[in-house]
Amino acid sequence: MAATKILRLARTWIMLCLVTAVSVPLLVPAGWTAEPIKIGFSVQLTGPLAPSGKANLLAQQIWAERINATGGLLGRPVRLVYYDDQSSASNVPGLYAKLLDIDRVDLLMGSASNVIVAAMPLVIERHKLLMALVALGVNDAFGYSRYFQTAPWGADASTAMARGFFEVASTRPQVKSVALVGLDAEAAASVLRGARAEAKRIGLSIVYDRTYPPATTDFGPIVRAIKTSTPDAVFVASYPLDSVGMVRAAHEASLKTTLFGGAMVGLQYAALRGQLGESLNNVINYELWVPGPKLRFPAIDSFLKTYQERAKDEGADALGYYQPPFACAAMQILEQAISATGTVDDATLADYLHTHRFATIVGDVEFDAKGEWPKSRVLTVQFRNVKGNDIEQYLGEDKVVVLYPYEYQDGELLPFAP
């Protein structure tokens, strides 16, 4: 049995050498003699999740460079050890085995719900702490006490991306019905389950409820079918290319509805905003951070200035609003926990993370028993006054207004099409 397991691991490592990009660890400054603290993770540098992966990696590198320039952690330099998982969960178990058994990393990180979930059995078996980036509801199934996640989904992952859309809908008496549509994939299916619960909670009738296959490229028939059901609101749970297709199809079909959007992944990316231009006006979507007047937390502007100056050369998202601030926050949280406890021991750090609050560039962060934020702070925003395809217009505060949560609100709902 042991020989079989060793042979299986050997084959996995050989395949990784053949199909996976070589890790590019952060260079340790000259003059260091102490052994580095190694933080290991897989990252999406290629494949459909690459826009997020490249942006998050740049945020992590900015943090690590700052730490090493100011003395490291516990008198030791920090080294990031990472591999391209190609946006494929099938590559992830082998990569994390390599990080632990070959690279001997001290701490593990991870990202993307559909990817990092594949590493969880190994992480749990080895009793490792895992700090995930923007992973939605991963720990609901595992209940692992050393898992933590820095995006503001809150305790209920299923409603995190839908709650704001339906809260806003509930403030408009004319909105009595909703159409639900989304990709036939597990993450989108979870979001749609939350949307159904939210629709029921506020008393909306569901007049259309369908999914579309991942290979869909023509969204015209879908939107025309939605249009025949005459919904007052249309909630969409889509991935990046689908989101572009749905927005364009809605305009081509002259869809008349009060709210359109909701959980459209990709509209946060600068490249897709540039493609869609003015067709984004009055679309509603979830966001994690925008440059609104009530969201200027300490040091976030300084971080984004550095990020945006380097993004073009690094091939990362030009704006960096969506996930990079939370990737940086994850590193800040580890930094504070390591400094306070004086160790990189997984058990000690996990106990500390569960019992303390951390000051970050996305505000103060604390964790519940599942390693999530106790209260959701997912934003519901609406695009406004977009003119042309220039990305720099999004550097201001007037192109994306916050509708929910109400403590961050800086605008009122406009109908998608009256």
Buried (B, 14 or more C-beta within 10 A) or exposed (E): EEEEEEEEBEEBBEEBEEEBBEBBBBEBEEEBEEEBBBBBBBBBBBBBBBBBBBBBBBBBBBBBBBBBEEEBBBEBBBBBBBBBBBBBBEBBBBBBBBBBEEBEBBBBBBBBBBBBBBBBEBBBEEEBBBBBBBBBBBBBEBEBBBBBBBBBBBBBBBBBBBBBBBBBBBEBEEBBBBBBBBBBBEBBBBBBBBBBBBBEEEEBEBBBBEBBEEEBEEBEEBBEBBBEBEBBBBBBBBBBBBBBBBBBBBBEBEBBBBBBBBBBBBBBBBBBBBBBEEBBBBBBBBBBBBBBEEBEBEBBEEBBEBBBEBBEEEEBBBBBBBBBBBBBBBBBBBBBBBEEBEBBBBEBBBBBBBEBEBBBBBBEBBBEEBBBBEEBBBBBBBBBEBEEEEBEBBBEBBBBBBBBBEEBBBBEBBBBEE
